[in-house]
Amino acid sequence: MISFIVRRFINYLILTFLATIGAYSLSSMLMDPRERYLNRNPPLSKESINAIMDAHGTNPNTPVLERIGHWLHELFLHGSLGDTIHNDAVMHEMLLRSSISLRLLIVGSILGALVGVILGVWGAVKQYKASDQTVSYISFVVIAAPTFVVGAVLMILATKFNNLIGVQLINFSGEYSTGVHGFWPILGDRLSHMLLPTLALIMFAAAGFSRYQRSIMLDVLGQDYIRTARSKGRTRRSALVRHGVRMAVIPMSTYFAYYFGTLIAGALFLEVLFSWHGMGEFGINSITQSDINGATGFAFFNAVLVLISATLADVLYSALDPRVRV
């Protein structure tokens, strides 16, 4: 099993590297950072603009292959992803912001996946009953709704709740309040700020996972091994939990891996909406400001998330189905 996991990890590592190189190449060809410096007051000379972009390794006058070579040289020899247009090291920015984003992503995706799997299994077992129909309608509404709409609705409901109890129990701007001291007050303050964006992520994850899990579980319910288990005297609940759920969860591990990697796209809007200064905000600013190194760092962060989640999915997959270890 260890050799299987190591082989898959190496494959994902190579794909992560290629994805990052591809992101840098595309950013270098499509973005023009000169526009940021052309309308400065007082105006900058052409030589000054070229000197700034040369220092960042993003001068469009330099051939793309030469810039890629310089970028790889800095990456392998100094472990650097370059500097942003604000002269901050991309790696430093990523370390600061990734901890903020990961708090949302990890909690939201794991809880959302668990809730989604449970709802999917429940919906399949209760197919076409009122509970199944209710979960289906709510899931479709959440999936169809834009991220910022769900976030705005949650903010309105939180405001009404705070007004009802007369206390600002739920906060939805920023990730913490200033002037709070002590371990428990700080913990409570962080949780109160984290509640709404995490709840939004859980809703989106649960809606998507429940639809997939329900479909897979319906296929499993008609399999021979379920009927065989029942014929051997197992109760319906025992046959479903011991054989059905286990087989239905196996395909979901792969889905979870790639869902987690792309989850930051949804979290991106939530971070902006709830004023969290994480990787989502960093990615938006980098792209809108034609920051080539910043955009590459954002793509690298996404690729690393896929690398980690795909490896964890393989561990889970191989644990549930030993046939894939070959």
C-alpha positions in Angstrom: 0.0 0.0 0.0 2.9 2.4 0.8 4.5 1.9 -2.6 1.1 2.5 -4.2 0.7 5.8 -2.3 4.3 6.9 -3.1 3.8 6.2 -6.8 0.6 8.2 -6.9 2.1 11.0 -4.9 5.1 11.3 -7.3 2.6 11.4 -10.2 0.6 14.2 -8.5 3.9 16.1 -7.7 4.9 16.1 -11.4 1.4 17.2 -12.4 1.6 20.0 -9.8 4.9 21.2 -11.3 3.5 21.1 -14.8 0.3 22.9 -13.8 2.4 25.7 -12.2 4.7 26.0 -15.2 1.6 26.2 -17.4 0.0 28.9 -15.2 3.2 30.9 -15.4 3.5 30.5 -19.2 -0.2 31.5 -19.8 0.1 34.5 -17.4 3.2 35.7 -19.1 1.6 35.5 -22.5 -1.8 37.0 -21.6 -1.0 39.6 -18.9 0.7 42.9 -19.5 2.0 44.4 -16.2 3.2 47.6 -18.0 -0.4 49.0 -17.9 0.0 49.4 -14.1 2.9 51.8 -14.5 1.8 53.9 -17.5 -0.6 56.3 -15.8 1.5 57.1 -12.7 1.7 60.7 -11.5 4.5 61.8 -11.9 4.9 59.6 -15.0 7.6 57.0 -15.0 10.1 56.8 -17.8 10.1 53.8 -20.1 13.5 52.8 -18.7 12.2 52.9 -15.1 9.2 50.7 -16.0 11.5 48.2 -17.8 13.8 48.2 -14.8 10.9 47.4 -12.4 9.6 44.6 -14.6 13.1 43.2 -15.1 13.5 43.0 -11.4 10.2 41.1 -11.1 11.1 38.9 -14.1 7.9 40.0 -15.9 9.1 42.3 -18.7 7.0 41.5 -21.8 10.0 42.7 -23.9 11.9 39.6 -22.6 11.0 36.4 -24.5 8.6 34.1 -22.6 11.0 31.1 -22.7 13.8 33.3 -21.2 11.4 34.5 -18.4 10.4 30.9 -17.7 14.0 29.9 -17.4 14.7 32.8 -15.0 11.6 31.8 -13.0 12.7 28.1 -12.8 16.2 29.2 -11.7 14.8 31.2 -8.8 12.4 28.4 -7.9 14.9 25.6 -7.7 17.9 27.6 -6.4 16.2 29.9 -4.0 12.7 28.4 -3.5 11.2 31.7 -4.6 8.1 32.2 -6.7 9.1 35.8 -7.3 7.8 39.1 -6.0 4.4 40.6 -6.4 3.9 44.0 -8.0 3.9 45.4 -4.4 7.4 44.0 -3.9 6.3 41.4 -1.4 7.6 37.9 -1.8 4.9 35.6 -3.3 5.9 32.7 -1.0 5.6 35.0 2.1 2.1 36.2 1.0 1.0 32.6 0.4 2.1 31.5 3.8 0.2 34.4 5.5 -2.9 34.0 3.5 -3.1 30.2 3.0 -3.6 29.7 6.8 -6.7 32.0 6.6 -8.1 30.2 3.6 -7.4 26.7 4.8 -9.4 27.3 8.0 -12.4 27.9 5.9 -11.7 25.2 3.2 -10.8 22.3 5.5 -13.6 22.7 8.0 -16.2 23.6 5.3 -15.3 20.8 2.9 -15.0 18.0 5.4 -18.2 18.9 7.2 -19.9 19.5 3.9 -18.8 16.1 2.5 -20.0 14.3 5.6 -23.4 16.0 5.6 -23.7 15.4 1.8 -22.9 11.7 2.1 -25.4 11.2 4.9 -28.1 13.1 3.0 -27.3 11.2 -0.2 -27.6 7.8 1.6 -30.7 9.0 3.3 -32.3 10.2 0.1 -31.5 6.9 -1.7 -33.0 4.8 1.1 -36.1 7.1 1.3 -36.3 7.5 -2.5 -39.3 9.6 -3.7 -40.6 10.1 -0.1 -41.2 13.6 1.3 -37.8 13.8 3.0 -36.0 12.8 -0.2 -37.9 15.3 -2.3 -37.3 18.1 0.3 -33.5 17.4 0.3 -33.5 17.3 -3.5 -35.2 20.6 -3.9 -33.1 22.4 -1.3 -29.9 20.9 -2.9 -30.9 22.1 -6.4 -31.7 25.6 -5.1 -28.3 25.8 -3.4 -26.4 24.5 -6.4 -28.2 26.9 -8.7 -27.7 29.9 -6.5 -24.5 32.1 -7.0 -22.1 32.0 -4.1 -22.5 35.7 -3.3 -26.3 35.3 -3.2 -26.1 32.5 -0.6 -23.6 34.6 1.4 -25.8 37.7 1.3 -28.8 35.7 2.4 -26.9 34.3 5.4 -25.7 37.8 6.3 -29.3 39.1 6.3 -30.5 36.2 8.4 -27.6 36.7 10.8 -28.5 40.4 11.2 -32.1 39.6 12.0 -30.9 37.0 14.5 -28.6 39.4 16.2 -31.3 42.1 16.4 -33.7 39.5 17.8 -31.5 38.5 20.7 -30.1 42.1 21.1 -26.4 40.9 21.0 -23.9 40.9 18.1 -23.4 37.1 18.5 -22.7 36.4 14.8 -20.1 38.6 13.1 -19.7 38.6 9.3 -17.1 41.2 8.5 -13.4 40.2 8.7 -12.0 37.2 10.5 -11.6 38.7 14.0 -12.5 41.7 16.1 -9.8 44.1 17.5 -9.4 44.6 21.2 -10.4 41.1 22.3 -8.1 39.5 24.9 -7.8 36.1 26.5 -7.9 32.6 25.1 -11.6 31.9 25.3 -12.8 35.3 24.2 -10.5 35.2 21.2 -11.6 31.7 20.4 -15.3 32.7 20.6 -14.6 35.8 18.5 -12.9 33.8 15.8 -15.7 31.2 15.7 -18.4 33.9 15.5 -16.6 35.4 12.4 -16.0 32.0 10.9 -19.6 30.8 11.3 -21.3 32.3 8.2 -18.6 31.7 5.5 -18.1 28.1 6.8 -21.8 27.5 6.8 -22.0 28.7 3.2 -19.2 26.3 2.2 -20.9 23.5 4.0 -24.2 24.2 2.2 -22.5 24.1 -1.3 -20.5 21.0 -0.5 -23.4 19.1 1.0 -25.7 20.0 -1.9 -23.2 18.6 -4.5 -22.1 15.6 -2.5 -25.7 14.6 -1.7 -26.7 14.4 -5.4 -23.7 12.3 -6.3 -24.0 10.0 -3.2 -27.7 9.5 -3.8 -27.2 8.4 -7.4 -24.3 6.0 -6.5 -26.3 4.6 -3.5 -29.3 3.9 -5.7 -27.1 1.8 -8.0 -25.7 -0.1 -5.0 -29.1 -0.9 -3.5 -29.9 -3.0 -6.6 -26.7 -5.1 -6.4 -26.6 -8.8 -5.8 -24.4 -8.6 -2.7 -27.1 -6.5 -0.9 -29.7 -9.2 -1.6 -27.2 -11.9 -0.6 -26.5 -10.2 2.7 -30.2 -10.0 3.4 -30.7 -13.6 2.5 -28.1 -14.6 5.0 -30.2 -13.0 7.8 -28.8 -9.5 8.0 -31.3 -6.7 8.7 -31.8 -4.1 6.0 -29.9 -1.5 8.0 -27.0 -3.9 8.6 -26.8 -4.8 4.9 -26.9 -1.2 3.8 -24.3 0.1 6.4 -21.9 -2.9 6.2 -21.9 -3.4 2.4 -23.9 -0.7 0.6 -22.5 2.4 2.2 -18.9 1.2 2.0 -19.1 0.4 -1.8 -21.0 3.7 -2.4 -18.4 5.8 -0.6 -15.5 4.5 -2.7 -16.2 6.6 -5.8 -16.9 9.6 -3.6 -13.3 9.7 -2.4 -12.1 10.6 -5.9 -14.8 13.2 -6.2 -13.8 14.7 -2.9 -10.2 15.0 -4.0 -11.0 17.1 -7.0 -13.8 19.0 -5.3 -11.5 20.1 -2.5 -9.0 21.3 -5.1 -11.6 23.4 -6.9 -13.4 24.5 -3.8 -11.2 27.6 -3.5 -13.0 29.0 -6.6 -16.2 29.1 -4.5 -14.4 30.3 -1.4 -12.9 33.1 -3.4 -16.2 35.0 -3.6 -17.0 34.2 0.0 -13.6 35.6 1.2 -14.3 38.9 -0.7 -17.9 39.0 0.6 -17.0 38.4 4.2 -13.7 40.5 4.1 -11.4 37.6 4.7 -7.9 38.4 3.4 -7.1 34.8 2.2 -5.8 33.3 -1.0 -9.1 34.0 -2.8 -8.6 37.7 -2.3 -4.9 37.4 -3.3 -5.9 35.5 -6.5 -8.5 38.1 -7.5 -6.1 41.0 -6.9 -3.3 39.3 -8.8 -5.4 38.6 -11.8 -7.1 42.1 -12.0 -3.7 43.8 -11.5 -1.9 41.7 -14.1 0.5 40.4 -11.4 2.1 37.4 -13.2 4.0 36.1 -10.2 1.0 36.5 -7.9 -1.3 34.7 -10.3 1.2 31.9 -10.6 1.4 31.6 -6.9 -2.4 31.4 -6.7 -2.4 28.6 -9.3 0.4 26.8 -7.4 -1.7 27.0 -4.2 -4.6 25.4 -6.0 -2.3 22.7 -7.5 -0.9 21.8 -4.1 -4.5 21.5 -2.7 -5.3 19.0 -5.4 -2.0 17.2 -4.7 -2.8 16.8 -1.0 -6.5 16.0 -1.5 -5.8 13.5 -4.3 -3.2 11.7 -2.2 -5.5 11.5 0.8 -8.3 10.2 -1.6 -5.9 7.5 -2.8 -5.2 6.5 0.8 -8.9 6.2 1.5 -9.6 4.5 -1.8 -6.9 1.9 -1.3 -8.1 1.3 2.3 -11.7 0.7 1.1 -10.8 -1.3 -2.0 -7.6 -3.3 -1.9 -7.8 -4.1 -5.7 -6.5 -0.6 -6.6 -3.2 -1.2 -4.8 -1.9 -3.3 -7.7 
